[in-house]
Amino acid sequence: MSHPVTRALSLLLLALFLLPAQAEEITSISAAINKAGRQRMLSQRMVKSYCMIGIDVQREDAEEQLAKAIDLFDLQLKELYAYPPAEPIRASLDQVDALWQPFKKVLKAPISRSNAEILMETNDELLRATNKVVLKLQDISGTSFGRLVNVAGRQRMLSQRMAKFYMLRAWGFDNAEIQAEMEQARNEFKGALTELVAAKENSPDIQRELKEASKQWELFNHGLDRNKENLVPLIAAMSSENLLNKMNQITGMYEMLATKQ
């Protein structure tokens, strides 16, 4: 069972993803990019949470994370379908839905290594499909602000992707391919963070938050260097949540900045 203080912190971070009572209308293209980008993050978060349950790390929190992520993915998919400018990308949303339905069934089945293997095999296909939706919405936006919402939102996904690989390693799924994917995700996060810091559109508030995100990244990145005999899943879980929290905040700030243009 989680330590009370640890659990309280985790639940505070989970508040980012509490569900509204019903679907909310998407009112701008930047909001659509943000929401579609969050689907990418959820695709990785769900497998990360699944693995945490499998290795019994913050199990109560991980079960709550997984349940909320499944519900939020369903809800946001409905919201994206209902967004009128998304009509040209309906085929891409259909592709996401076709991949999501069997993926969800595995997530809701009893936790097992064999089911984890199925999730590993299908996870990247779902990620690519959700990313395609984001890129098409960014094209509809046609602005640098739309791209910034996309890039910042993608950092949320990468925080969970790296944590997912960490938990897979802790569960014994440690191989050269996972290590290579982890390294690629690290390099992508670092490169995108540099791009965001250098963006001429940044407000002073965004620049300040990016500085804080850089500090969170250094802490998380340092922990990823552990070899498989010295993995500490609890610390990785907490530091990845801190990074996700910060990047979610920054993505929201870029969304607001975009709506003012």
C-alpha positions, -999 to +999 in steps of 0.1 A: +000+000+000+012+035-008+026+057+019-001+083+029+021+113+019+032+097-013-004+088-021-016+123-014+009+138-037+000+113-064-037+120-061-030+158-063-012+152-096-040+129-108-064+159-104-051+170-138-070+142-154-102+142-134-132+137-157-158+163-163-194+152-157-200+151-194-183+157-227-172+193-232-175+212-265-141+220-281-142+257-289-109+263-307-084+245-329-057+250-303-079+232-277-085+204-302-047+200-307-042+200-269-070+174-264-058+152-293-023+155-280-035+143-246-047+111-263-011+103-273-001+107-237-028+085-224-018+057-248+015+056-230+002+063-195-022+034-196+005+009-203+028+025-177+000+022-151-008-014-162+029-023-155+029-005-122+000-028-111+018-058-125+049-051-104+028-038-074+042-003-073+017+023-059-009-002-069-039+018-056-028+049-074-019+029-106-054+013-106-070+047-103-047+061-130-056+033-154-093+036-149-093+074-153-071+072-184-094+047-201-125+068-193-107+100-204-096+085-237-131+074-245-145+108-236-120+128-255-125+107-286-162+115-285-153+152-281-130+152-311-156+134-332-181+162-323-157+190-332-169+204-366-135+213-381-124+177-374-147+164-403-117+162-427-099+139-402-128+117-394-111+087-412-081+092-388-104+092-358-120+061-371-086+045-373-079+055-337-112+040-326-106+007-345-073+003-326-086+015-293-115-009-288-094-041-287-067-023-268-092-013-242-104-049-238-069-060-229-064-032-204-097-042-187-088-079-186-070-094-156-034-081-152-009-106-166+025-107-183+009-122-214-015-093-216+013-069-211+030-085-241-001-078-262-002-042-251+035-038-259+029-052-294-001-029-302+008+002-282+029+020-308+003+015-335-022+033-313+003+060-305+010+066-343-027+068-350-034+094-323-003+113-334-017+114-369-048+132-356-027+158-339-006+165-370-037+169-391-052+193-366-019+212-366-021+215-404-057+228-401-044+254-376-016+265-400+001+286-373+033+285-352+011+285-321-006+253-332+028+237-335+038+249-301+007+233-285+016+201-304+053+200-294+046+209-257+018+183-256+040+157-271+064+162-242+036+149-219+035+118-240+073+113-239+073+117-201+049+087-199+066+068-227+099+069-208+082+059-176+064+030-194+098+017-206+111+020-171+082+000-157+085-026-184+122-031-175+113-034-139+088-061-148+115-081-166+108-070-202+143-057-206+159-060-240+179-040-266+148-028-284+133-013-252+166+003-243+169+018-278+133+031-276+140+046-242+171+064-255+152+077-285+125+091-263+150+108-241+167+124-271+134+135-285+123+151-252+156+169-248+155+183-284+119+194-281+126+211-248+154+231-264+130+241-292+104+253-268+128+273-247+140+290-279+105+298-292+101+335-300+064+333-291+071+325-255+056+349-229+077+355-197+054+332-178+059+304-202+096+309-202+096+307-164+076+275-164+099+260-190+128+267-167+110+247-140+103+219-165+140+218-173+148+212-136+121+184-134+136+169-166+171+168-152+159+149-121+138+124-141+165+119-168+192+112-141+170+084-127+167+068-161+204+059-161+200+032-135+209-003-147+183-031-144+197-043-110+191-009-094+158+002-108+136+022-084+101+022-099+085+043-071+109+072-077+105+070-115+068+070-111+068+102-090+093+121-110+075+112-143+043+126-127+060+158-118+073+162-153+039+154-168+022+179-145+046+207-155+043+199-193+006+197-191+005+232-175+028+246-202+007+230-230-023+247-215-005+280-215+004+276-252-032+268-259-044+300-242-017+320-260-029+306-293-065+316-287-054+352-282-038+355-317 
